Amino acid sequence: SNPFLAKFYKDIPFEALMENCPNKTNALKVLTKVFSTKKSNKIHRLLVDRLIKKEIAALITPNYDMTIDQRLERSACAKIKTKDDIWQMDQQKVDGVYYKIHGSADHPDSIIFTLS
């Protein structure tokens, strides 16, 4: 409850904190658990509906969570979560593209949480 520390940590980018984390393996486990949520909100639903209806061609997010993934499970949208997904995408069979540029909680090795 130190106000100085609270302000200090509030002003530091998440990636900078994670880069200085002494145990990155444990940090990755925590991130994977926290961001495994599938609970969506109105914004998630709106974005997914627009992508499925082809009102937008792509959806790009830095988020690790699984909320949009769950809503896109049965769609013909390509889901790019890892480098390998890019090469496996068949552009002739997709209705849109969903990019998770910092990785995904369901692929812990894909998660990027540092500045370097």
LOKE-9562 format. One record per residue: residue in one letter; residue number from 1; x, y, z of N, C-alpha, C in turn. Coordinates in nm, 3 decimals, padded with zeros to 5 digits. Last residue first. Example, Ala and Ser with C-alpha at 12.3 -4.5 7.8 and 13.67 -1.06 7.14 Angstrom:
[pt "S" 2 [01.285 -00.225 00.708] [01.367 -00.106 00.714] [01.290 00.003 00.787]]
[pt "A" 1 [01.319 -00.569 00.780] [01.230 -00.450 00.780] [01.320 -00.330 00.780]]
# end
This chain:
[pt "S" 116 [01.268 -00.669 -02.546] [01.376 -00.708 -02.638] [01.342 -00.830 -02.719]]
[pt "L" 115 [01.056 -00.639 -02.379] [01.078 -00.534 -02.479] [01.183 -00.575 -02.582]]
[pt "T" 114 [00.846 -00.929 -02.318] [00.962 -00.843 -02.292] [00.974 -00.738 -02.403]]
[pt "F" 113 [00.665 -01.126 -02.374] [00.636 -01.034 -02.263] [00.756 -00.949 -02.224]]
[pt "I" 112 [00.505 -01.335 -02.584] [00.611 -01.234 -02.582] [00.576 -01.137 -02.470]]
[pt "I" 111 [00.423 -01.671 -02.619] [00.400 -01.547 -02.546] [00.525 -01.460 -02.544]]
[pt "S" 110 [00.462 -01.918 -02.727] [00.443 -01.806 -02.821] [00.438 -01.672 -02.751]]
[pt "D" 109 [00.466 -02.104 -02.530] [00.594 -02.075 -02.596] [00.583 -01.955 -02.690]]
[pt "P" 108 [00.191 -02.132 -02.462] [00.282 -02.057 -02.376] [00.416 -02.020 -02.442]]
[pt "H" 107 [-00.078 -02.131 -02.606] [00.053 -02.166 -02.663] [00.160 -02.089 -02.584]]
[pt "D" 106 [-00.291 -02.026 -02.477] [-00.296 -02.170 -02.506] [-00.170 -02.220 -02.577]]
[pt "A" 105 [-00.233 -01.755 -02.465] [-00.227 -01.833 -02.342] [-00.231 -01.983 -02.367]]
[pt "S" 104 [-00.029 -01.636 -02.735] [-00.158 -01.679 -02.682] [-00.141 -01.767 -02.559]]
[pt "G" 103 [00.136 -01.351 -02.892] [00.120 -01.489 -02.851] [-00.015 -01.514 -02.786]]
[pt "H" 102 [00.129 -01.097 -02.982] [00.216 -01.123 -02.867] [00.201 -01.265 -02.815]]
[pt "I" 101 [-00.055 -01.094 -03.193] [00.084 -01.057 -03.219] [00.180 -01.079 -03.103]]
[pt "K" 100 [-00.279 -01.272 -03.318] [-00.241 -01.249 -03.178] [-00.091 -01.221 -03.179]]
[pt "Y" 99 [-00.510 -01.210 -03.572] [-00.369 -01.214 -03.535] [-00.351 -01.186 -03.386]]
[pt "Y" 98 [-00.738 -01.342 -03.776] [-00.727 -01.300 -03.636] [-00.582 -01.320 -03.595]]
[pt "V" 97 [-00.893 -01.280 -04.083] [-00.773 -01.323 -04.012] [-00.770 -01.260 -03.874]]
[pt "G" 96 [-01.154 -01.427 -04.283] [-01.091 -01.316 -04.213] [-00.971 -01.370 -04.139]]
[pt "D" 95 [-01.227 -01.652 -04.407] [-01.319 -01.538 -04.418] [-01.264 -01.414 -04.350]]
[pt "V" 94 [-01.027 -01.877 -04.600] [-01.054 -01.800 -04.479] [-01.148 -01.684 -04.507]]
[pt "K" 93 [-00.933 -02.018 -04.817] [-01.040 -02.077 -04.737] [-01.075 -01.998 -04.613]]
[pt "Q" 92 [-00.719 -01.897 -04.938] [-00.837 -01.923 -05.021] [-00.957 -01.970 -04.939]]
[pt "Q" 91 [-00.511 -01.892 -04.758] [-00.589 -01.770 -04.777] [-00.713 -01.791 -04.864]]
[pt "D" 90 [-00.426 -02.103 -04.527] [-00.466 -02.112 -04.667] [-00.560 -01.996 -04.694]]
[pt "M" 89 [-00.160 -02.110 -04.301] [-00.284 -02.044 -04.340] [-00.309 -02.057 -04.490]]
[pt "Q" 88 [00.084 -02.203 -04.229] [-00.021 -02.302 -04.249] [-00.152 -02.241 -04.300]]
[pt "W" 87 [00.243 -01.985 -04.182] [00.276 -02.070 -04.296] [00.166 -02.170 -04.327]]
[pt "I" 86 [00.125 -01.887 -03.950] [00.131 -01.803 -04.070] [00.153 -01.889 -04.193]]
[pt "D" 85 [00.166 -02.080 -03.757] [00.031 -02.059 -03.808] [00.030 -01.977 -03.936]]
[pt "D" 84 [00.432 -02.053 -03.681] [00.395 -02.164 -03.768] [00.256 -02.146 -03.829]]
[pt "K" 83 [00.424 -01.840 -03.503] [00.490 -01.822 -03.633] [00.448 -01.931 -03.731]]
[pt "T" 82 [00.091 -01.832 -03.357] [00.234 -01.864 -03.356] [00.292 -01.840 -03.495]]
[pt "K" 81 [-00.160 -01.744 -03.413] [-00.113 -01.731 -03.275] [00.038 -01.754 -03.265]]
[pt "I" 80 [-00.405 -01.673 -03.620] [-00.259 -01.669 -03.621] [-00.211 -01.641 -03.479]]
[pt "K" 79 [-00.671 -01.820 -03.760] [-00.624 -01.775 -03.629] [-00.473 -01.786 -03.626]]
[pt "A" 78 [-00.901 -01.741 -04.012] [-00.769 -01.794 -03.978] [-00.727 -01.736 -03.844]]
[pt "C" 77 [-01.246 -01.816 -04.001] [-01.139 -01.717 -03.988] [-01.009 -01.788 -03.953]]
[pt "A" 76 [-01.471 -01.964 -04.008] [-01.370 -01.993 -04.111] [-01.258 -01.889 -04.109]]
[pt "S" 75 [-01.571 -02.060 -03.671] [-01.571 -01.974 -03.790] [-01.463 -02.018 -03.888]]
[pt "R" 74 [-01.578 -02.182 -03.428] [-01.647 -02.248 -03.539] [-01.649 -02.165 -03.667]]
[pt "E" 73 [-01.423 -02.005 -03.260] [-01.396 -02.149 -03.273] [-01.456 -02.213 -03.396]]
[pt "L" 72 [-01.449 -01.741 -03.196] [-01.416 -01.772 -03.335] [-01.398 -01.921 -03.361]]
[pt "R" 71 [-01.489 -01.732 -02.927] [-01.600 -01.686 -03.011] [-01.575 -01.719 -03.158]]
[pt "Q" 70 [-01.239 -01.818 -02.838] [-01.357 -01.900 -02.813] [-01.472 -01.861 -02.906]]
[pt "D" 69 [-01.077 -01.601 -02.917] [-01.055 -01.735 -02.972] [-01.179 -01.822 -02.957]]
[pt "I" 68 [-01.160 -01.398 -02.749] [-01.196 -01.390 -02.891] [-01.180 -01.527 -02.957]]
[pt "T" 67 [-01.057 -01.505 -02.502] [-01.196 -01.465 -02.519] [-01.239 -01.460 -02.665]]
[pt "M" 66 [-00.807 -01.576 -02.412] [-00.875 -01.668 -02.503] [-01.017 -01.626 -02.536]]
[pt "D" 65 [-00.524 -01.343 -02.391] [-00.642 -01.416 -02.342] [-00.713 -01.492 -02.454]]
[pt "Y" 64 [-00.318 -01.184 -02.474] [-00.291 -01.328 -02.462] [-00.418 -01.408 -02.438]]
[pt "N" 63 [-00.330 -00.906 -02.703] [-00.379 -00.977 -02.583] [-00.349 -01.126 -02.590]]
[pt "P" 62 [-00.282 -00.753 -02.918] [-00.164 -00.792 -02.840] [-00.202 -00.878 -02.719]]
[pt "T" 61 [-00.459 -00.821 -03.224] [-00.460 -00.793 -03.081] [-00.327 -00.831 -03.017]]
[pt "I" 60 [-00.643 -00.761 -03.512] [-00.508 -00.775 -03.457] [-00.512 -00.735 -03.310]]
[pt "L" 59 [-00.843 -00.882 -03.757] [-00.847 -00.835 -03.619] [-00.710 -00.865 -03.560]]
[pt "A" 58 [-00.950 -00.812 -04.091] [-00.859 -00.871 -03.993] [-00.880 -00.807 -03.856]]
[pt "A" 57 [-01.154 -00.704 -04.237] [-01.080 -00.816 -04.295] [-00.992 -00.887 -04.193]]
[pt "I" 56 [-01.489 -00.627 -04.143] [-01.347 -00.599 -04.131] [-01.273 -00.723 -04.180]]
[pt "E" 55 [-01.712 -00.743 -04.230] [-01.714 -00.597 -04.225] [-01.574 -00.543 -04.199]]
[pt "K" 54 [-01.752 -01.014 -04.229] [-01.660 -00.958 -04.329] [-01.671 -00.806 -04.338]]
[pt "K" 53 [-01.879 -01.131 -04.021] [-01.965 -01.073 -04.126] [-01.884 -01.007 -04.238]]
[pt "I" 52 [-01.656 -01.190 -03.862] [-01.732 -01.299 -03.923] [-01.820 -01.249 -04.038]]
[pt "L" 51 [-01.585 -00.928 -03.781] [-01.492 -01.012 -03.857] [-01.566 -01.123 -03.930]]
[pt "R" 50 [-01.812 -00.847 -03.640] [-01.768 -00.770 -03.757] [-01.673 -00.852 -03.844]]
[pt "D" 49 [-01.813 -01.037 -03.434] [-01.925 -01.030 -03.528] [-01.886 -00.955 -03.655]]
[pt "V" 48 [-01.572 -00.968 -03.303] [-01.587 -01.098 -03.367] [-01.700 -01.097 -03.469]]
[pt "L" 47 [-01.639 -00.709 -03.209] [-01.526 -00.729 -03.300] [-01.536 -00.862 -03.375]]
[pt "L" 46 [-01.862 -00.767 -03.041] [-01.874 -00.675 -03.153] [-01.763 -00.699 -03.256]]
[pt "R" 45 [-01.745 -00.935 -02.847] [-01.853 -00.984 -02.933] [-01.870 -00.898 -03.057]]
[pt "H" 44 [-01.560 -00.760 -02.728] [-01.515 -00.884 -02.792] [-01.620 -00.933 -02.891]]
[pt "I" 43 [-01.741 -00.568 -02.628] [-01.640 -00.529 -02.727] [-01.589 -00.652 -02.802]]
[pt "K" 42 [-01.888 -00.711 -02.438] [-01.955 -00.655 -02.556] [-01.856 -00.618 -02.666]]
[pt "N" 41 [-01.674 -00.990 -02.343] [-01.758 -00.874 -02.313] [-01.817 -00.820 -02.443]]
[pt "S" 40 [-01.607 -01.331 -02.238] [-01.606 -01.219 -02.331] [-01.695 -01.105 -02.283]]
[pt "K" 39 [-01.402 -01.553 -02.085] [-01.519 -01.469 -02.061] [-01.511 -01.345 -02.149]]
[pt "K" 38 [-01.193 -01.719 -02.082] [-01.272 -01.719 -02.205] [-01.397 -01.633 -02.191]]
[pt "T" 37 [-00.859 -01.713 -01.952] [-01.000 -01.680 -01.943] [-01.068 -01.680 -02.080]]
[pt "S" 36 [-00.593 -01.742 -01.945] [-00.668 -01.854 -02.002] [-00.819 -01.829 -01.999]]
[pt "F" 35 [-00.442 -01.551 -01.816] [-00.501 -01.516 -01.945] [-00.572 -01.633 -02.014]]
[pt "V" 34 [-00.355 -01.681 -01.581] [-00.439 -01.561 -01.573] [-00.512 -01.535 -01.705]]
[pt "K" 33 [-00.193 -01.891 -01.686] [-00.312 -01.919 -01.603] [-00.408 -01.800 -01.602]]
[pt "T" 32 [00.004 -01.751 -01.827] [-00.077 -01.852 -01.895] [-00.204 -01.880 -01.818]]
[pt "L" 31 [00.117 -01.596 -01.619] [00.052 -01.533 -01.735] [-00.042 -01.630 -01.805]]
[pt "V" 30 [00.225 -01.803 -01.458] [00.121 -01.713 -01.405] [00.045 -01.647 -01.520]]
[pt "K" 29 [00.414 -01.911 -01.634] [00.307 -01.996 -01.579] [00.191 -01.910 -01.527]]
[pt "L" 28 [00.579 -01.689 -01.669] [00.506 -01.743 -01.783] [00.391 -01.833 -01.738]]
[pt "A" 27 [00.686 -01.666 -01.412] [00.605 -01.557 -01.467] [00.521 -01.607 -01.583]]
[pt "N" 26 [00.835 -01.901 -01.398] [00.718 -01.885 -01.310] [00.627 -01.774 -01.362]]
[pt "T" 25 [01.025 -01.832 -01.595] [00.946 -01.955 -01.606] [00.820 -01.945 -01.521]]
[pt "K" 24 [01.151 -01.602 -01.503] [01.064 -01.592 -01.620] [00.976 -01.717 -01.639]]
[pt "N" 23 [01.239 -01.468 -01.232] [01.205 -01.605 -01.267] [01.103 -01.605 -01.381]]
[pt "P" 22 [01.286 -01.192 -01.208] [01.397 -01.286 -01.182] [01.366 -01.430 -01.224]]
[pt "C" 21 [01.193 -00.950 -01.442] [01.144 -01.055 -01.353] [01.255 -01.159 -01.332]]
[pt "N" 20 [01.247 -00.765 -01.628] [01.331 -00.766 -01.508] [01.287 -00.870 -01.406]]
[pt "E" 19 [01.052 -00.801 -01.813] [01.190 -00.819 -01.857] [01.284 -00.829 -01.738]]
[pt "M" 18 [00.825 -00.725 -01.674] [00.847 -00.866 -01.703] [00.991 -00.894 -01.744]]
[pt "L" 17 [00.856 -00.445 -01.671] [00.850 -00.521 -01.545] [00.884 -00.668 -01.569]]
[pt "A" 16 [00.846 -00.396 -01.945] [00.966 -00.360 -01.870] [00.969 -00.433 -01.736]]
[pt "E" 15 [00.587 -00.478 -02.010] [00.700 -00.550 -02.065] [00.829 -00.521 -01.989]]
[pt "F" 14 [00.429 -00.283 -01.880] [00.421 -00.423 -01.839] [00.545 -00.500 -01.885]]
[pt "P" 13 [00.590 00.030 -01.813] [00.525 -00.064 -01.907] [00.534 -00.207 -01.855]]
[pt "I" 12 [00.524 00.217 -01.522] [00.620 00.133 -01.594] [00.545 00.040 -01.689]]
[pt "D" 11 [00.333 00.347 -01.372] [00.394 00.420 -01.484] [00.493 00.338 -01.565]]
[pt "K" 10 [00.270 00.171 -01.170] [00.164 00.210 -01.264] [00.223 00.274 -01.389]]
[pt "Y" 9 [00.502 00.163 -01.020] [00.465 00.046 -01.100] [00.357 00.077 -01.202]]
[pt "F" 8 [00.488 00.426 -00.910] [00.605 00.380 -00.983] [00.568 00.263 -01.074]]
[pt "K" 7 [00.247 00.423 -00.769] [00.262 00.512 -00.884] [00.378 00.467 -00.972]]
[pt "A" 6 [00.317 00.226 -00.577] [00.199 00.209 -00.661] [00.210 00.296 -00.786]]
[pt "L" 5 [00.537 00.343 -00.451] [00.555 00.221 -00.531] [00.438 00.199 -00.625]]
[pt "F" 4 [00.404 00.562 -00.330] [00.516 00.583 -00.421] [00.536 00.463 -00.511]]
[pt "P" 3 [00.212 00.439 -00.163] [00.169 00.521 -00.277] [00.281 00.547 -00.378]]
[pt "N" 2 [00.205 00.116 -00.050] [00.295 00.230 -00.059] [00.258 00.314 -00.181]]
[pt "S" 1 [00.082 -00.120 00.000] [00.000 00.000 00.000] [00.086 00.126 00.000]]
# end
